[in-house]
Amino acid sequence: MATAIPLRFMASPLRDRRARALTDLRISVIDRCNFRCPYCMPEEDYPRDHEFLSKDQRLRFEEIARLATVFAGLGVRKLRLTGGEPLLRRDLPELVRQLAGVPGIDDIAMTSNGSLLPRHAEALRKAGLDRITLSIDALDAQVYRRLSGGRGEVGDVLAAIDAAGTAGFGPLKLNCVVMRGINDGEVEPLVERFRGSGHVLRFIEYMDVGTCNDWRGDLVVPSTELRERIARRWPLQPLARAHGSDVAERWRFVEGGGEIGFISSVSEPFCGDCSRARLSADGRLYTCLFARQGHDLRGPLRAGAGDAELAAIIAAVWRARDDRYSELRGAAVRGARSRVEMYEIGG
């Protein structure tokens, strides 16, 4: 269980070498996924000799909650559960219940492919999950199936959207990773389907996360190109970001119908505002989505380290943080070495 009264280790926000505060923690609860999306874990390219984590190697729920309590003491206010596919982790609502009891945490969200959500949505809501983001990369059944590695059906994610609403979740964020020549023809159909639904559709540029997704720059569709295409049919007007560290640029439909978002890590990097740390399922702390290595927290935790000692480790890592991969992408890609895969730390 989470500590009842969190220790307050910081009188002011913890900041890195570029003065970026630590306010968000993304927690990968499992490295397994039931899809094989080409931009994350392509069936034909992810390492054949890769061994997924065993139960003992993964952080236990009590360990995750304890680390979340320490992170809250350092200024973290928002948690997001990721994977792999987080709903493959058995009894996930129990983890949500523990995290909901961590003092200082204002928001708990989850990112999922939605395939398993209908059977868990109500329990997650009752446990204290605040928000859900679902991935939907196409409406066309054949294109969607291809983008899930032949393992998903678009009808399942549409059912997940309905199940989330029935369970009492408010408007969802719906993410679509756009790849040129693969699903860029799905952009307008997605907008037409979800415009006016209350849900916020967000288009994400195809990113070079990890090293197994065979990333090529010519497959990236810049957000500006997508905005121009969409605006020709549905005029758009920019909106201010709700928070300075938000990754999506927000736009509204001039004639009504809600808003739409664009996440442009490749063409319009937002490293300067990044406030997110990432905790892998095996307890490693990563300071960037494109990191080459993480910092072990599971070892000290299981060796009996106290909260103050864990906080000191986390603080030292964050204060030394100087990551800005997306701003340096050209040089970084030319000299690319192995980087952590998306399915290990979530998006």
N, C-alpha and C positions, 0 to 999 in steps of 0.2 A: 504494500500500500504506500501511497505518497506520504511524505512526512507531514504531520498535522500543521506544524508551524514552520514555514521555511526560514532558513537563515538568510539574512540580508547581507550579501557579501559586497555589494556595490552601492555607494551613495549617489553615484551618477552613472549614466549609461556606459557600458563597456564599448570601447571604440577600437577599431583597427588602425593600421598605419595611415590609412586614407580617411580617417575620421568617420568611418561608417559604423553606426551603432548596431549591436546585436539585438534584434527584436523578434526574429522568426526562426523557428526550428522545424525542419522537415525530418520526419522519423520514418525510415524504411523498416517495416515490421517483418518483411520476408523478401528473399531475393528470387523467389520462384514466380513464374507467371504462366497463365493458361493460354496466352496469346504469344505470337511470334512476330510482332510488328517490325517491318523493315527498318524503321528509324531508331529502334531500340535493341531488339533482340532477334535479329533475322535468323530463321531456322537454318539457312545454308551457311551462315557466317559466324555465329557465336561459337566460341571454342568447344570443339567436340569433347575434349578431355576435362571440361569444366565440371567441378563438383559443387553442387549447391550445398548450402549450409545445413548441417544436421541440427536437430532440435537443441542439443546442448550448446552448439556454437552460437545460436541466436540468443539475443537478450531476452530474458524472461520479462513478463509484464511488470512485475514489481521492480525490476532493474530499470526498465524504460521509465516508469513513473518516478522513480527516485532521481534519475538523471534529469527528467523534465523539471522536477522540483529545484534541482541545482541550477539549471538553465534559467528558470523563472527568477531565481535569486540574483541572476546576472543581468536581468532586463528583458528576457524573452517573454512575449505576451501572446504570441500566436503559434499554434502547433498545426502541422499538417501531416497526416498519415499517408504513406506511400508504400510502394513495393519496389520491384515486382508488382504483383497484384495483391493489395493489402487484404482483400476478402478471402484469400487463400489461407490466411493465418487464423487458426481455429480460435473460437471464442473472442473475436475481436471486440464485441461490445463490452466485454469485461475490461479490456484495456482502456476503452473510451471512458468507462465509468471511473476508473482510477485517475485518469488524466483530468477529468472534469472536476476532481476534488483537489487539484493542485492550486494553492493560492497564487494569485497573480496572473494566471492564464485567462485571457479574455475570449479566446476563440479557438475552437478545435475543428479542423476541416479534414477532408479525405479526398484523394484523387484515385479514381477507379476506372476500369474499362466497363463496369456496369453489369457484366455477364452474371454475376452472383448476387447482385444487389436486391432483387425483389424478395428473396428469402430472408434478408438481413436488415432491410431498411427500417422497419418499425423498431427493432431492438436497438439499433444504433441511435435512433432518435431519442428513445427513452433513456439510453445510457448517457446522453449529453453531447452527441455530435451536433455541431452547429450548421455545418455547410458541406456540400458535396460538389465535386467537380468530376464530370464524366468525359471520357474520350469518345468522340464520334467523328471518324475521318472520312465518312462518305454516307450518302443515303442509298445509293445504288447497291443492291445486295451483293453483286459480283465484285465490285470494287472494294466494298467493305470487307468481304471475305478475304480478298487478296491482301489487304492491309492488316489483317489480323493473323496472317500466316496460314490462312485456311482453317482457322479455329473458331471464328466468331461469326455471329449472325446479326445483322443490323436490327432485326426485330427484337433481339434481346436487349440492346441498349435503349431502344424506344420504350420497351416495357419497363426498364430500369428508371427512365425519366418519369413515367407514370407512377411507379411504386414510390419514388422519392416524394412526389407530391402528395400521395395518399398518406404517407407516413408523417407529413407535416413539415417537410423541408421547404424552405422558401425557394425563390428562383435559383436555378442551378447555373453554374458555369459549364459550358460545353466546349471542349477543346478539340480543334482539328489541326493536325500537323499536315501542312501542304507540301506536296512533292510534285515538281513539274513533270508532266507527262504521265503521272500515275493517278493523282486524285485532284489536280487543279481544276478539272472540269466539274467538280462537285461543289465548288464554292457558292455559286448562285443558287443551286437547289437547296443547299443548307440554309442560306440566308432566307430564302422564300419560306422554307418550312418553319423556322424558329423566330422570324421577325414577328413581333406582336404576341409572342408566347409568354413573355416575362422572363424567359431564360436569356442568358448572355452568351452568345456565340463568340468564340475567340479563335482567331487564326494564328497559328504558330509557325514561324519559319523553321524549316528543316535544319537541325543543328548537328554539329560534329561531336556529339557526346560519346565518350568512349572511343574504341578503335575497331569495333566489329560491325558497324553499320554501313561501311563502304561509302562514307559521305563524299559527295562531290558538289562543288559550288554551283554547277550548272543545274542541279536539281532544286536549288533554292528559288522560291518565288518571293521576291521582296514584298514587304507589306504595302509599300507605296503602290505597287502594281495592282495588288488586290483591292486596295481602297479605291483606286481609280475605276476599276472594273465594276465594283459594287455601286459606287456613287453615280455611275452613268444610268443606272436603273433606279436606285434608291438614294437620293441625295443625302449626304452626311454632313454633320457639324461636329467639330471637336469638343470634347468634354475634359475638364480638369481631372487629374488623377485624384482618387480619394485619399491616397497616402503617397508621400514622396517616394517610398520604396516599392510601390506597386510595379509589376513588370509589364502590365498591359497598357497600351495607349487606348483611351476610351473615345468612342464616337457615338453620336446619337443619330437616329433617322429623322431627318427634318420634318417629314410628314407624319411622324408618330410611328410607334412600333418598337420603342425601347432603344437599347444600345447594343453596340458591337465592340469587340476588342481585337487588338493586334499585338502580338508578342514578337519583337523583331531583334532577337539576340544577334543575328548575323549582320543585318544591314544598318541597324540603329542600336548599338550596344548600350546597355544600361548598367554597366559595372559600377559606375560612380555612386549609384544609389542602393547597391545590393546590401541587404541587411540579414541575409539568410545563411544559417549554418545547417549542415546535414548530418544526421546520425544514421549510419548503416545498420543493417539488421544484426551484424556481429559486433556492434558497439564501437565503431570507428567514427571519429569526428572529421568531417570534410568541410573545408571553408569555401569550396567552389564546385559548381556542377561539373567543371572540366578538370578537376584535380587529378594529379597523378598518384597521390597517396593520402591516406588518412592518419589520424592520431588515435592510438588505442585508449579507450576509456573502459572497456570491459575488463581488461587485466587489472588495473588498479581497483576497480569496483569490486571484483570478486576476491581481490587480495585483502580487502578490508579497509580500503581508504575511506576516510570520513568525508562528509559533505564539503568541508572547507578545503580539504586536499583536492577533491574532484573539481571544485570551483577554481582553484588555483591553476590546475592543469588546463581547463577550458579557457580561462582568462589569458593565460600565457600564449595559447595557440591563437586566440582571436587578436590579441594585441600585436602579434607578429604577422598577421594576415596582410598580404599586399596583392591579392589576386585581382587580375583584370584581363582574363583570357580573351574575352570577346573583343576588347579594344585592341588586342595584339594579335588577333586570329591569323592574319596572313603569315607572319613570321613563325607563329606557333605551329601552324599546320605544316609549313615547310620542314620544320625540325621536329615533327611529331614523334612522340614516344607514347608508350602505353599509358592510357588514362582510365580512370574508374568507369565502368560501364553503367549506363542509365538504370538497368534493371537491379543494380546493387544499391543505388542511393535514391532512386526515384527521380522525377523530372523537376 
